[in-house]
Amino acid sequence: MATSSKTPPSTGRALSEPQRIAQLAEQAPLFAAQRWFARERNWINDQQLQLCRIPAATFFEQQRAEWFRVRLNELGWEAKLDRAGNVLAARTFDSEPPTLIVSAHLDTVIAPKRPEEIYFSPDGRLIGPGSSDNGAGLAALLALARVLNETPELAQLARALTLVANVGEEGEGNLSGMRFLCKQNTQLAQIRAFLVLDGPSTDHITAQALASRRFEISFAGPGGHSWNDYGTPNPVHAIGDVISTFSQLADARLGTERRTRCSYNFGMVEGGTSVNSIPSSARAKLDLRSEEPFLLDDIAALVTASIERSLERANRAVRTERLTAKIKELGSRPGGKLPENSALLRTLQAVDSFLNIRARVDCASTDANVPLSMGLPAVSIGAGGQGGGAHTNQEWYRPDTRDLGLRRILLALAALAEDGGTGEAAG
């Protein structure tokens, strides 16, 4: 790859997107920045180790957020916390509003109890909860912040960016950080694209938001002794009946809709104190997901129908204290889709073509759900490297190929910034 920043003589024909990316990548400042990622791999690894050792379970991201804010300030960015707890960084907030948002979520499903639980193993992998999801994305933000700070020729690109380390992406966080960012941003009209960095892999471009809804179902009753009070309605039995009834109804509904993928999962069931006691309460948590919001709403309606049927059956012969039931919606993630002819998608695919990355366009639930549901251009991609065991204590991250993912991010942002964030080259 040549390091010349000269533009080849015009042939009178417009460059294709892959040609434009190739020409952009060979400009001296961007060429040097791409090499920086490989040269500074040890520094990037160390930043990831440090940040992953700071516990950041969903709703408890404050310590990691403050560390991140200080770190971005040290790297030459003006960083602050918003009212949701998100870290926002720009070259300066007083100049023209940035047009591109690059984000990575701070929170993890499992938080380390001690710093020593996060460590580099002899085979070069970073081991421990959150090391990959989303240690990879957060480390990429820091790498991007430093390389842009150390490359003055890329000042225009830096001014186009807002770097965001946001809270509340995982589980019952319900995308709260990204919701706040999008709904409280008075300059949202100026934002041309959201690039969400989530996990490591470069084999996907998430351009469709997987809609989801989550419920907690609970039953309560008088409880009692398994022998002396036999016949008293049992909340655990009622929960089991709900699961069985809902599964039958949902399977029948999904059987009529074969073109759209939808899933349901009872991921938690709790209740009771001993094997010889009738429980006084029981609860279950249900996760519903669908590529199409209309089908998700249809399946969600079956939850209430299943509870009503189970409650009626449990209380049918009871003359004294009866069971009661409650349903609580724990979260709702909106759906949305980037148009197939989107300039953002075309730009990313052109970058992938230049870097010989073969990525599929997929559907998943990420922070990109929120801007996509609002009709804003957004994608979620991996930050490079490899990972596994997400959401477990055995999670791991291998940084060997991280620089490829970082080059992908940098070139995509440079291409978007060059044409105002629209992905359309100036003519």
N, C-alpha and C positions, 0 to 999 in steps of 0.2 A: 504494500500500500504506500503510495507516494505521500510525501509530507507537504507538497506544494499547495499554496492557497490560491493559486492562479485559476481563473475560470477559463476553460477551453474556448477556442473561437466558436462563435455562434454558427450553427448549420442552417439556421432559419426554421428549425423544427423545435417544438416545445419538448423539454425533457420529460421522460416518463417518471413516475414516482420513484421507482428503484434507482434510476439514473440520478435523480435529484438527491436522494439520500447518499449515494456513493460520492457525489461531488461534495456534499456537505461534510461527510465524514473525513474527507481528505484535507479540509481546511486546517491549517496549522494548529490553531488553538484547540479545536475539537479532537484532532489527532493526538495531541499531547495529553489532553484530558483522558482520553480512552486508555492511553498507556499508563496514566497515573493510577488507575484502578488496580492494575497488576502490580505495579511497583510498591503500592502502599497496602498490600493485602494484609500484612501483619497488624498494621494500625487498625484497619477495619475490623479484623477478627477480635482485637482487644476491646474495641468499642462495643461490639456485640456481647462479649463476655461480661463486661461491666454492666451493661443495661439489663441483661437477662438475669443478673444476680439480684436485681432490685425487684421485690415482689410487686405484682401489679394485677391481682385478681380483679375481675370486673366489679366496678363500684369502689375499688380501692387502688386506683391508679395514681394517687396524688404524689407519692414519693418519686415514682419513676418519671412522672410528668415534670416535676420540679428539676430533677437531674437533667432531663432532656432540654428544658428551657435554658438552664445555665450553660449546658454544653453548646447549644446553638449560638448563644451570645458569644461564647469564647471563640467560635468559628467565624465570627464576623457578621452574624445576622442579628437583626432586631427581633427578639422573641418575647412572647407574652402568653399568659394564660387567659382564656375566655371564661365566661361564667359557667360553662359546662365542664371545665377542666381540661379542654383541648389546649395543646401547645400550638401557637401560630407563629411562623417566622417569615420575615420578608427582609429584603435588603434595607428598605425603609418603608414605614407605613404612611409617610407623609407625601410621597410622590404619587405618580399616576397609579391607579389600582392595578395589581397584577391580574393576568388573564388566565393563568394555568395553576391549578391546585394539584399538588403531589402529596398524597397522604399515606400513612401507615398507622394501624391501630396499636395502642399502648397495652391493652389488656390481654390477659391470658386466662385460659380455663382453669389451669392449676398453677398455683404460685409456689416457688421454692420456700421451704421452711428455713433453710440456712443457705448462705452464699455458696458453700462448698458443694451443694447439690448441682450446681452448674459448673461444668469443667470441660476442658479439652482432653479427650482420650488419646492414647498412644497412636491410634490410627488416624488422627487428625480431625475427628468429628467433635463438634460441640454437643455435649450431652446435657439433658435436663429439660423440665417443662418450660415451654415457651421459647426454646432455643431456635426453632424453625418458624413457628407461628406465634408471635410475629417478629421474633428477633431478626430474621432476615430482612423484612421490610423496614424496620427501624434503623438497622445498620446501614441500609441503602440510603435512607434520608440523610444520615450523618456524612456518609461518603460524598453524596451529591453536594451537601452544604460546604464541605471543605474544599473539594476540587473547584467549585465555582468561586469560592473566596480566594483561592490561590491562582486563579487564571483571570487576570483583569480583562483580557480580550473578550471574555464571555460575560461581561457585565450586563449587556443587554438581555441575554438569556436569564441571568439571575434576577433582573428586575421584573421579568415576566412571571416569576414564580411566587407562590405562597406554599411553604412547607408546613404540613400539618401532621402532628402526632396526636391522634384523637382517642377519646375514651369510648367505652361502651359498645364495642363491636360484637363481642362474644355473647352467646346464650341470651340470658335475660337482660343483658345490656340493651338489647333491642335497637342497636344502631343509634343510640342516644346522642353520641358525640357528633356523628355526621348529620343527624337530623337537626341538631342545634346549629351546626355550621351552615347548613343550607337554608334553614328557615329564618335565621336571625341575621343573615348576611345582606346588608342593604345594598351591596354592590354586586349582587348575584348576576345581574344582567351583563356585567363585564366579563364574567367567567366563561371562557370558551371551551374548557375541557377539564375533566377530573381524571387523574391517573392514580389509581389506588394500588399500593404495593402490599400484597398479602401473601406471605409464604415465599418459598424459594423457586419453584419450578418455572421454566420458561416455555413449557410445552402447551400453554393455553392462553387465550385472550377471553376473559369473561365479559361478554358484551350483552348478555341477557340476565336480568335479575330474577332469581328464583324466589317467588313469593312464598311466604310462610305465615302461619298462625300457630300460637302455642297457648294451651289451656291447662289450668289446674282444676281437677274435678274432686270434690270432697263430699263425703257422707258423714253424718253424725247421728248418734243414737244413745240410748241409756247405758249400753254395755251390760256386763254381768258375768255370772259363772257359767262355764260351758255345759254343766250338767243341771244345776239347780234352776238356771234361767233359760234353759233351752226353749227356743221358740221366739226369744227376743230377736228382733231384726238385727242382722249383722252387717256393719258397714263394709267389711272386707269382702263378704259375699256379694254385696251390691256393686262394689267396684269391679269385681270379676265379671259380674253380669253385664255391666256397661261395656267392658272391653270386648266381651263376646258378641254382644248385640251390635255395637258400633262396627266391629270388624266385618260382620255379615252384611250390614247395610252398606258400608263403604265399598266392600268388594263387589257388591251387586251394582252400585253406581259406577264404579270405575270400569266394570266390565262392558259398559255401554259407551265408554269414551276411550277408544284405543289409540287415538292419534296424539293424545296429550299425556305426558308422564306426570304422575301424582303419587305421593307417598304419605303414609301415616305411621306413627311409631309411639307406643306407650313406653316412654323411656324411664319412668320412675313410678313405683307403687310402694306405698308406705301405710302402716297401720298396725295396731295391736301392741300388747305388752307381754303376753305370755301365751303358751300353747293352750292353756286351759281357761282362758278368759275370752268372753265375747268383747271385741273391741268397742270402744265408744266413738272411735273416729277412724277414717281411712281416707287416703287421697291418692290420686294418680296424676301424672303430667303427660300431656299428649302433644306431639309435634306433627303438624301438617305442612306439606310442601307441594307446590305445583308450578309448572311452567306457565299456566294460564290462571289468572286471578278468578275468573268466573267459576272454574271447577273447584278451586279452593273454597269459595264461598258455599258452593253446593255441599261439599264434604263437611264443612264446619257446621252447617245446619243440622247434620245428622248427630252431632254431639248432644245437642239439647234433646232431640227425639230419643236417643239411647238412654239418657239419664231419666227422662220421664217414664219410659217403659220399665226400667229397672226399679225405680222408686215405687211405682204402682205395684209391681210384683212383690217387692219386699214388705210392703205395708198392707197387702191384701187381707191377711187374716189377723192383723194386729188390732187389739182393742184398747191397749194402754198407750205407752209412749211409742211414737213412730219415728222412723228415720226421716231426716231432712237432708237436702242436697244443695250444694252451691257449685256454680261454675264461674271461674275467674279467667279472663283472658290475660295471659302473661306477656304477650307480645304479638306484634303484627308487622311483618316486613313486606313492604310494597313491591310489586313487580314492575317490570319495564323492559324495554329492549332498544338497543342501538340499531338504527336502520342499517340494512346491509350495504347501502351506498354511502354510509357515513364517512366523512373526510377523516375523522379520528381513526376509524378502523383501517381505512386505506393507508394512512400514514404508518401505523404500527405494522401492518402487513408488509409494507415496502421496506421498513427497517429490518424485519425478520428475513425478508428475501436477501437483503444485503449481507446480513450476518449468518446466513445459512441456518436459520432457526425454523423448524417446522412446528408451528403451533396451530392447534385447533381452536375454533371459536366455540365457546361453551356457555352453559347456563349454570349459575351458582348463586349462593347467598353471601354477599359481601357488603362492604360499605358503599359500593357502587349502586346498590339497590336504590338508595335515596335520590341521588341526582337523576338516575335513569327514570325513576317514577315521576320526576318533575319535568321530563322531556329535555334534560341537559345531557350533553355528550359526556359519557363516562365509561371507563373500562377498569377492570381489575386484572393485574398481571403479577407474576412472581418476580422476585428480586434477584434471582440467580442462585446457583448452587443446587444442592440436593437435600432433601429432608424426609423424615418419616416419624411415625409414632405420635402424630399430632394429638393434643389433648390428653396425653398420658405422661406419667413420670419417666417413661423411657424415650421421650421425644429426642430427636437428634437432628443435627444439621452438619452437612459437609460443604465447606466453602471452596473446594478446588476449582469449580467453574463459575464462581461468583462474578468474576469480571465480565463475562459474556452478558449476564443479566444487567449489570450496571451500564455497560456500553449501550445496550438496547434502550434503557431508560433515558440516558443522556441524549442519544441521537433522536429518539422520538420527541423529546421536549424541545430540542434544538430545531427540528423541522416544524413543529407546531408554533414555536415562538417566531420563527422566520416569517411565517405567513399569517401572523396575528392570532394563532391558535385555532384557525379554522381548518387547517390541513390543505388549503388551496394555495398553490404557489402564486405569488404576485406576478402579473403578466405585464 
